[in-house]
Amino acid sequence: MQVRILVTLRGKDKDGKSVPLTPSIYHTVRLINYRTGEVLQGNWQVSDRPNRFWYAMSGSDAAPAPLESVEPDITVLEYWVSSSVVDTVHIGAAVILNDRIIRTNNTTVGDKHDSSVMLVAEAPVTYAIEDFKLERVRSEGRWSHEIFHCYLGLYPGGRQLRLVDWSAADDGHHHRLTRSVFEAYGGFIDNDYRWYVSCKLAAVKDKEVFLVLPPEKGERIDEVYYVKVNDRDGELSIVRGVGESFSSDTYVRKETFNFTAYDVYGTAHKLRVRPDFDKRPADFILERG
């Protein structure tokens, strides 16, 4: 979540009459901690541009009003503030004028200004794993090679909360050639083959992704499959390929993939998926990360 803060500037001479300010003065404006007078920093981030997440409060789609000065001699500056921790802060502003720092926390000698706003950063909402929906749609394939397009969405109380991005740390299990999110192997003890799973969580800007599956029995060339993705608003695309592995290697590897999904307000949701080799074809199990 981010909050827009507006700072208004007006220059006055010694007689109290309005005078224009040079544009260079605008660049000296900083948001400050009202209590300490120090520039706002650390756990509080300040930018002159909004980030990619929504700024409206949850349940409201209202956009911020455009910047308009109520009077021609007043300049309005826009800042966007967010916090990485639960905290409360009083925010003021400071500007450098004629080599003097003027602060709005009522501390400037001979030129008192007292103006601030209070921001309260609350802990993000945590949703139950049941609020996340992972829908599997078969894309193409046959018995030995099957491709599935899985849609990950968030629906608390049955109402969609759009997911807009995801991230993951490189855990060393990424396949460098296919750029797969993870690969996993598993088998049924009563069969002479094992399942091979190749999965890719599509970047939100992708329109299409590809997966590479090992050759079918009797073949020597890997098969490449292309799947269109990100065709549902507010849901993330996970493409999963399942193939039979006829390797004589007895080693069974069952891996999980941990990632963070971000909703439209910027709230991070730590999740993971792991293949369920007790089902055919190997399905996904969605869990908390």
N, C-alpha and C positions, 0 to 999 in steps of 0.2 A: 504494500500500500504506500502511496505517496500523497503528500499534501501540498497544495499550492499556497505560497505565501507571497503577498504583494507588499512592496515597499514604495511609499510615495515620497517624492522629493520636491521641495519648493525652496527657492533661494529668496532671501530678503536682505535689504540693506539695513543700515543702522537706524533708519527711520521706520522700519517695518514695511517698506514697500517691496513688492515682488520684483526680483531681478532674474534674468535668465542664467541658467547654469551651463557651463561648457560641457560637452559630451564626455570629456576625459574624466570628469568627476564621477560619472555613473560607474566607471570601471573600478572605482575605489570602494564601492559599497560592499559590505560583508554582513552576513547574518552572524549574530553573536549570542552567546549564552548570557541572558539578562543578569543572572546572579554574579557571574565572574567577570563579565566584560570581554572574555576571550572569544576568538573566532570559533564558530560552531564547527566541530570536527569530531574525530573518533568514531563512536558508534552512530553518530548522526551524520548523514550524507546530504550535501547540498549541491544542487546543479541548477543551471539556468535553463535546462531543457528537461521535459518529462521523460521518464523511461518508457519502455514498451508496454508496461502494465497499466491497468486502469487506475484512475485517480478518484472516481466516484466511490461513495460509501457503498458497502454491500447492500443490494436491493434497490439501488438507484442507478439509472443510466444517464443522469444529468451531466452534461459537459460543462466545464467551467466557462463563465462568461468571458467574452473577449476583453482584452485590455483596452480600457477607455478612460482617459483623464477627465475628471469632472470639471476641471478648469484648465484653460490653455497654458497657464504657467506652472502646472503640476505635472511631473513626470512619474509614471508608474513602472516599476521594475518587477519582474516575475521570477520567482525561485521555486524549486521543487525540493521538498525535504522528505527523507525517509530514515528509518532507524533499523539497525540490525539487532537490537535488544529491546527488552521491555523496560521502558523508562518514561520519565516525565521531564519536560524542559520548558522553561520560559525563554522565548526567543525575541531578541531585539535586533537592532541594526546599527551599523557604524559606517561613517563616511569620512573621507579626508577632504578638508576644505581649508585652503590657505595654510597648508602644512599642519593643521590641527585635526586631531581625530575627534569627531563628534559622535557620541554614542547615545542611544535612546534609552539607556538604563539610568538616567537621571544622575550621571556622575561627571558630566562635562563641566569644568569650571567656568563659571560666568555665562553658560549657555545651556540651561537645563532642558532636557527633552526626556519625556517619560512615556514610552509606548512599547508594548510587547504583546505577544500571543503565547498561549500555552498549548503545547502538544503533548498528548498522552499516547505512547506507543504500547499497544496491548499485545499479548501473546496471540499468535495466529491460531485460527480454528483448526482443530484436528478432527478429521472425519474417520468414521469407522471403515474398515476395509470393505464392508458390505455396500458402502456408498459408491465404490468404484465398480464400473461395469466393464468386463472384458468380453466382447462379442467376437466370436470366430465365424468367418465367412470363407468357405472353400473357394479358392481362386481357380486352380487348375491342377492337373496331375493325374496320376493313376495309382495302382496299388503300391508300386515300389517307390514312386516319387509323388509327393503331394505338397501343394503350396496353399497356405492359408493366410488370409488377410485378417488380422485381429485389430479391433477398434477398442481403445482404452478411453473410457469416459468417466466423468464424476457427476453423480446424480444424488446429492443429499436430499432426502425427503421427496425423491421422485422428480426434482427440478434440476435441470442441467446447470452446472457451474463449469464454464468452458475451461478446458486445458489448452494452453497456448505454447508450451515449450517443455523441454526436458534437458537434463544434463547427466553425465556419468563420468566418473573417474576412470582412467585407463587402468584396468586391473591386470593387464598382461594377457588376457584371454581373447583379445580381438584378433580376428583373422586378417592379416595385412593385405591379402590378395582380394578377398571379397568384401572387406570392410564390415564383416558381420559383427553384430553386437556380441554374440557368444556362440560357441559351438558346444554340443554335448553329445555324449555317447551313452547308450544303455542297452540292455538286452533282456530277453526273456529266457529263463533257464531251460525251457523245454524246446528251444529253437536253436538252429545253427547260425542264425544271423542276429545282428544287433541294429538298433535304430541309431541313425545319425540325425541330429537336429542342427540346423543353421538358422539363426534368427537375426533380424535387423530391425531396430527401432528407427524409423525414418526421421530424418531431420525435417523440421516443420516447413522448410522451404522446398523440400523435394516433391516432385510430381510423380516420379517413378524411381523404383529401386530394383536392384537385381540380386538374386541369390544363386550360388553355385552349389550343386549337389553332386556327390560322387557318382561314378558310372554305375549303371545298372549291371546286373549279373551278366557276364559275357561281353560287356562293353569296356572300352578303354578310355573314353573321352568323358570328362565332366560335362554335366548339362547346366546351362545357364537359363534362368527364368526371370522375366521382367514383370513387375507388378505395379500398377498405378496405385498411388497412395495419397493420403491427406485429402480425401474427397468427402469428409464429413466435418462440418464446422464444430470446433470445440472438442474434437476427439483426436487422440494420437494414433498413428498407424504403426503396427508391429507386423512385420511380414515373417512368416515362419515356414521353413521348408523341412520336410521330413523324408528321409530316404533310408533304404535298407543298406546296412553295411555288412559285407561278407568277409570282413577281415578275420583272420584267425587269432588276432590279438585278444587275449582273455581279459585285458584291463578294461574295466568299466568306469567311465568318467561321467559324473553327474554334476553339472555346473549350474550355478545360479547367476543372474545378472541383476545387480543393484543399480538403481537409477533414481533420479529426482524429477518428479513432474511438477510443473508450475501452473497454477490456475491464473485466471485473467487478472486477479488482484496481486499477483506476485507471490502468493503463499506457496511455500515448498512442501511437497508431499513425498516422503522417502518410501520407495516401493522396491519390490524385486519380483522377478518371475523365475520360475524353475520348471523344467519339463517333468511331466508326470509319465514315467515309462510304464506305469501299470495300465495305461490305456493305449489303444491303437486307433489312429496314429498318436504318437506322443503328444499329449495336450499340455497346456500351460496351467500353472497354479500361481495366482497372484497373491502376494503376501506383503506385509509391512517390511520395509527395508531396515 
